[in-house]
Amino acid sequence: MKNQYIDLITQTFEFPQEGFEVVDNCLNFNGIPLMDVIEQYGTPLKISYLPKISSQIQKAKRFFNVAMAKADYKGNYTYCYCTKSSHFSFVLEEALKNDIHLETSSAFDIPIIRKLHEDGKINKDIFVLCNGYKKAAYTQNILDMIEDGFTNLIPILDNKNELQAYEKVLAKRKVKIGLRIAAEEEPNFDFYTSRLGIRQIEIIDYYKNVIKKNPNIEVKLLHFFINTGIRDTAYYWAELNRCINLYCDLKKICPELDSLDIGGGFPIRTSLSFDFDYQYMADEIVRQIKSTCEQRKVQEPNIFTEFGSFTVGESGAILFGITEEKRQNDKETWNMIDSSFITTLPDTWGIKQKFILLSINNWDKEYQRVNLGGLTCDSDDYYIMESVKSRVFLPKGEPGEPLFIGFFHTGAYQESLGGYGGIQHCLIPAPKHVLIDRDETGEYTTRLFAKEQSAKSMMKILGY
């Protein structure tokens, strides 16, 4: 048969590739036969493949450890998981199997940290980096954790006034803190300086005039984050160099400073044409830090990262069934999914994020160009771009043979942005959520984490 869907994919991309292969004209995701999962649970369906979380963590650790070995780097590498990417218990529990540490963003992260400790998942010596702009509830939670003996909980000051919140504990004991540098954004942004952090030109004077006067304050860490992520651009390297030099300036007058937190930003694969050299980037980051520190005659720092999307993003997928093929005019064919993009993949309409989109079955069938439409009445509930020439191509539907599709590497942020368990646009219910793991023999297992949202639960939220 001419123009088969499998030919389109294999001739357009390097395929199969990590995580994706076709067996008997159906797609496997990380070795999981997705049609079998669909037959068991139906669609729409969210899945989380837990072993991918561990493999991503181990991959990043390997990149930085190899880079440090190449450079004869004297500092240590610490992997922190950025909890805001996905707060689910199954994500944290899987990630914590890999000797990692944590980064928080709000007051409501702290009860999660406490629960993990109560359940024996973490010890009190774990690094907990507390980022974000902090209201009173957040700083109070931080104080309570410090007084409860979390020895490596480090509030990272987002502004100079934040330190006042910790005065009552500073009178009794030493407190470790970090300082966040306000990053300069790329010129193509509508703004030029991040709203988060302290101005670089103010940090040295702030340390001399305020922090140094209190012997119970230990500045352990300098933090920065580039909004565009870690990329091989002149802008990124210039910002990194700026922050390394500030670290050296501060280290010379603040001997207890020993760590540089470069934030998150390792990208994930959102296209089959993804091309990013992780090892090169880790090598170059480590090399530049070491080189600058040697030139400035400063001991190179321990390196912290806060990878969130990289940790959990590629573990997730959302599977849909095509309910109908609609020919709206002589040129356009719409495939209607059995859910909504606005409710299940809010990034796709909110910031026009693209994900890997592939058919689950019918890879031996002829393909056609289509638009994808969701169930809501909103004109923005569509998806029209992924791969070839900015259009969607899928196998043609045939009578009695349903078509299923999957959006892949959706494991970060979608649930929190979509209001998981709450009210969705047009009251479209949140789909089932299934966790996929492997047992000690390597066989995959599935477990229903959440049923499809019911009308009764939505009515309760609405007060009926």
DAJO-V173733 format. One record per residue. RES is the residue in three letters. D_CENTER is the distance of its C-alpha to the mean C-alpha in Angstrom with 1 decimal. Layout:
# DAJO-V173733
RES/D_CENTER
RES/D_CENTER
This chain:
# DAJO-V173733
MET/40.9
LYS/39.8
ASN/36.5
GLN/34.5
TYR/30.8
ILE/30.1
ASP/32.1
LEU/30.1
ILE/26.8
THR/28.3
GLN/30.3
THR/27.6
PHE/24.8
GLU/24.8
PHE/24.7
PRO/24.3
GLN/21.3
GLU/18.8
GLY/17.9
PHE/20.4
GLU/24.1
VAL/27.0
VAL/29.6
ASP/32.6
ASN/31.2
CYS/28.1
LEU/24.5
ASN/23.0
PHE/19.3
ASN/18.8
GLY/22.5
ILE/22.4
PRO/25.1
LEU/23.4
MET/26.8
ASP/27.8
VAL/24.9
ILE/25.8
GLU/29.4
GLN/28.6
TYR/26.3
GLY/26.9
THR/24.7
PRO/22.6
LEU/20.3
LYS/16.6
ILE/16.0
SER/13.6
TYR/14.8
LEU/14.3
PRO/15.7
LYS/12.9
ILE/10.7
SER/13.7
SER/14.4
GLN/11.2
ILE/11.9
GLN/15.5
LYS/15.0
ALA/13.4
LYS/16.1
ARG/18.6
PHE/17.8
PHE/18.4
ASN/21.3
VAL/23.0
ALA/22.6
MET/24.2
ALA/26.9
LYS/27.8
ALA/28.2
ASP/29.9
TYR/27.4
LYS/28.6
GLY/25.5
ASN/23.0
TYR/19.3
THR/17.0
TYR/13.5
CYS/11.7
TYR/8.8
CYS/7.3
THR/8.5
LYS/7.9
SER/4.5
SER/7.3
HIS/10.7
PHE/12.6
SER/15.2
PHE/14.8
VAL/11.2
LEU/12.5
GLU/15.8
GLU/14.6
ALA/12.5
LEU/15.5
LYS/17.8
ASN/16.8
ASP/18.2
ILE/15.1
HIS/15.0
LEU/13.1
GLU/12.2
THR/13.0
SER/13.3
SER/16.2
ALA/19.4
PHE/18.1
ASP/15.7
ILE/18.9
PRO/20.5
ILE/17.7
ILE/18.3
ARG/22.0
LYS/21.7
LEU/20.0
HIS/22.9
GLU/25.5
ASP/24.4
GLY/24.7
LYS/21.1
ILE/21.0
ASN/23.9
LYS/24.8
ASP/24.4
ILE/20.6
PHE/18.9
VAL/17.3
LEU/16.4
CYS/16.9
ASN/15.6
GLY/16.2
TYR/19.5
LYS/21.5
LYS/24.1
ALA/26.7
ALA/25.1
TYR/22.1
THR/24.6
GLN/26.9
ASN/24.3
ILE/23.6
LEU/27.4
ASP/27.9
MET/25.4
ILE/27.1
GLU/30.5
ASP/29.5
GLY/29.0
PHE/25.3
THR/26.5
ASN/23.2
LEU/21.6
ILE/21.4
PRO/21.2
ILE/20.1
LEU/22.6
ASP/21.3
ASN/25.0
LYS/28.4
ASN/29.5
GLU/26.8
LEU/28.9
GLN/31.7
ALA/29.7
TYR/30.0
GLU/33.7
LYS/35.1
VAL/33.2
LEU/33.9
ALA/37.6
LYS/37.3
ARG/35.0
LYS/32.8
VAL/29.3
LYS/26.6
ILE/24.6
GLY/22.3
LEU/22.7
ARG/20.1
ILE/21.4
ALA/21.3
ALA/20.0
GLU/22.0
GLU/20.2
GLU/21.3
PRO/24.6
ASN/23.5
PHE/21.7
ASP/23.9
PHE/23.6
TYR/24.0
THR/22.7
SER/19.6
ARG/20.7
LEU/19.0
GLY/20.9
ILE/24.5
ARG/26.4
GLN/26.9
ILE/30.6
GLU/30.9
ILE/29.1
ILE/32.0
ASP/34.6
TYR/32.5
TYR/32.4
LYS/36.2
ASN/37.4
VAL/35.3
ILE/33.2
LYS/35.7
LYS/38.4
ASN/36.8
PRO/37.2
ASN/34.8
ILE/31.7
GLU/29.9
VAL/27.5
LYS/25.4
LEU/22.4
LEU/21.7
HIS/18.3
PHE/17.1
PHE/14.1
ILE/14.5
ASN/13.1
THR/13.3
GLY/11.2
ILE/13.1
ARG/15.7
ASP/19.3
THR/21.1
ALA/23.9
TYR/22.1
TYR/19.3
TRP/22.0
ALA/24.2
GLU/21.7
LEU/21.0
ASN/24.7
ARG/25.4
CYS/23.2
ILE/24.7
ASN/28.2
LEU/27.5
TYR/26.4
CYS/29.8
ASP/31.7
LEU/30.5
LYS/30.8
LYS/34.5
ILE/35.3
CYS/32.8
PRO/33.3
GLU/31.0
LEU/27.9
ASP/26.4
SER/22.6
LEU/20.4
ASP/16.8
ILE/15.2
GLY/11.9
GLY/8.6
GLY/8.5
PHE/8.9
PRO/8.7
ILE/8.4
ARG/11.6
THR/12.2
SER/15.9
LEU/18.5
SER/19.7
PHE/16.6
ASP/18.1
PHE/16.4
ASP/18.2
TYR/15.8
GLN/18.9
TYR/20.7
MET/18.1
ALA/18.0
ASP/21.8
GLU/22.3
ILE/20.2
VAL/22.2
ARG/25.4
GLN/25.2
ILE/24.6
LYS/27.4
SER/29.7
THR/29.5
CYS/30.0
GLU/33.0
GLN/34.5
ARG/34.2
LYS/35.5
VAL/32.6
GLN/31.1
GLU/27.7
PRO/24.9
ASN/22.6
ILE/19.1
PHE/16.0
THR/12.4
GLU/9.4
PHE/6.5
GLY/3.4
SER/1.4
PHE/5.1
THR/6.0
VAL/5.7
GLY/5.4
GLU/8.9
SER/10.3
GLY/10.9
ALA/13.8
ILE/16.2
LEU/19.8
PHE/22.6
GLY/26.3
ILE/28.3
THR/31.0
GLU/33.2
GLU/33.8
LYS/35.3
ARG/37.4
GLN/37.5
ASN/39.7
ASP/41.1
LYS/37.9
GLU/34.8
THR/33.7
TRP/31.1
ASN/29.4
MET/28.6
ILE/25.8
ASP/26.3
SER/23.6
SER/22.1
PHE/19.3
ILE/19.4
THR/18.8
THR/16.6
LEU/14.5
PRO/14.8
ASP/12.7
THR/15.5
TRP/18.2
GLY/16.7
ILE/15.4
LYS/16.8
GLN/13.5
LYS/14.7
PHE/13.6
ILE/15.7
LEU/18.7
LEU/21.4
SER/24.4
ILE/24.6
ASN/28.4
ASN/31.4
TRP/30.4
ASP/34.1
LYS/34.9
GLU/35.5
TYR/32.7
GLN/32.8
ARG/30.9
VAL/29.5
ASN/27.7
LEU/25.5
GLY/26.3
GLY/25.0
LEU/27.3
THR/27.3
CYS/30.1
ASP/27.8
SER/28.4
ASP/24.8
ASP/23.8
TYR/23.7
TYR/21.8
ILE/24.0
MET/22.1
GLU/20.3
SER/22.3
VAL/25.9
LYS/27.3
SER/24.7
ARG/26.0
VAL/25.2
PHE/27.6
LEU/28.1
PRO/31.0
LYS/33.9
GLY/34.5
GLU/37.6
PRO/39.7
GLY/38.9
GLU/35.9
PRO/32.6
LEU/29.6
PHE/26.1
ILE/22.9
GLY/19.3
PHE/16.1
PHE/13.7
HIS/10.0
THR/9.3
GLY/7.6
ALA/4.7
TYR/6.9
GLN/10.1
GLU/11.9
SER/11.8
LEU/12.6
GLY/15.2
GLY/16.8
TYR/16.6
GLY/20.1
GLY/21.7
ILE/23.7
GLN/22.6
HIS/24.4
CYS/27.8
LEU/27.0
ILE/25.2
PRO/24.2
ALA/20.7
PRO/21.0
LYS/21.4
HIS/18.4
VAL/19.3
LEU/17.9
ILE/18.9
ASP/19.7
ARG/22.5
ASP/25.6
GLU/27.5
THR/29.3
GLY/26.3
GLU/27.0
TYR/24.2
THR/24.3
THR/23.0
ARG/22.9
LEU/22.8
PHE/20.3
ALA/21.3
LYS/24.2
GLU/24.2
GLN/24.7
SER/28.4
ALA/30.8
LYS/32.1
SER/28.8
MET/28.3
MET/31.9
LYS/31.5
ILE/28.7
LEU/31.0
GLY/33.9
TYR/36.1
